[in-house]
Amino acid sequence: MKKWEKLPGQLKTDAVRPYYDFLSHKTGSLILKRVFDLIAGLILLVICLPFMLVIAVWVKCDSRGPVFFRQKRVTRYGRVFRIFKFRTMVTDAERLGTQVTVNHDSRVTRAGRFLRKCRLDELPQIFNVLSGDMSFVGTRPEVERYVNQYTDEMYATLLLPAGITSLASIKYKDEEKLLDGADNPEEVYVNTVLPQKMEYNLEYMHRFNFFYDMKLMVMTAFAVL
């Protein structure tokens, strides 16, 4: 971890300090976490590459537009990176609606509905894991506009890399259904859903260790199935 003095300003607060002190004593788990990400990432890439090629062809044939969706997200220490996903929505979907997706969203393509339901759209994030931008387990990366609305304590989640799955992801695996029917889905997400998810993310920070990460990955597999 970075030294406290070298952290970005928004992380050097009294609310973040207890989380920092806790993680400072988790050097072994942090090293194991990165080693696991690299080894598991390479193995999964080899196994999943044929399936990813099939999905890529399906996405390209199903609707007009690129195969991948790339978007700026925020990860460890507030660093901005571009997340990789298979495109599940029509081209320029962000211009046609909000940043959040609701159930039965008309912007989602036919292939996209299946990919999102089975979480297969997130397979390309293996590349983000291998590059170090993400980890298999950690707080889901948000766009900058949502991160800018974090409370001081919420910024503690940026002490670790963003993740593909998390305790919050498992609890809110049907998030789109929760936002369905809302007059302003984005407002509901920012004011209600995001704070509730961050409670789980902060709980994860309190409980972080390598073996807890392994438990969350098993829980994710069951949740998807």
Buried (B, 14 or more C-beta within 10 A) or exposed (E): BEEEEEBEEBBBBEEBEEBBEBBEEBEEBBEBBBEBBEEBBEEBBEEBEEEBEEBBEBBBEBBEBEBBBEEEBBBBBBEEBEBBBBBBBBBEBEEEBBBBBBBEBEBBBEBBEBBBEEBBBBBBBBBBBBEBBBBBBBBBBBBEEBBEEBEEBBBBBBBBBBBBBBBBBBBBBEBBEBBBEBEEBBEBBBEEBBBEBBBBBBEBBEEBBBEBBBEBBEBBEEBEE
